[in-house]
Amino acid sequence: MSTYELIANTIRHLDKNSADQPDLATLAEHAGLSPFHFHRLFSSWAGITPKDFLQCLTLTHVKNNYTLAKVFKYGSGFRFIRPGPFAMIYVFNWKRLHPANSNPAAQA
């Protein structure tokens, strides 16, 4: 399997399993690499770390399916113990993911 196919398979795996929030070790095992080597390889090919990529997938899913009020209320449904930390990630990353609209409250 080429490196391109390995990264493409990993991205598909992340897309299907983003709700499970797989950690680096799990992703590396899926790819058949050590966590260190997988992180370096994924980052060089995707241009973003696996953690940041997963965070973008999660935030995009939330943006497309939930209002900001629901994010605060249901944050624990996204594998966070308390909804607050997830909501803070959502709000702080809104501008980075959606530069055309930097006000997340306007979408609530």
Secondary structure, 3 states (H helix, E strand, C coil): CCHHHHHHHHHHHHHHHHHHCCCHHHHHHHHCCCHHHHHHHHHHHHCCCHHHHHHHHHHHHHHHHCCHHHHHHHHHHHCCCCHHHHHHHHHHHHHHHCCCCCCHHHHC
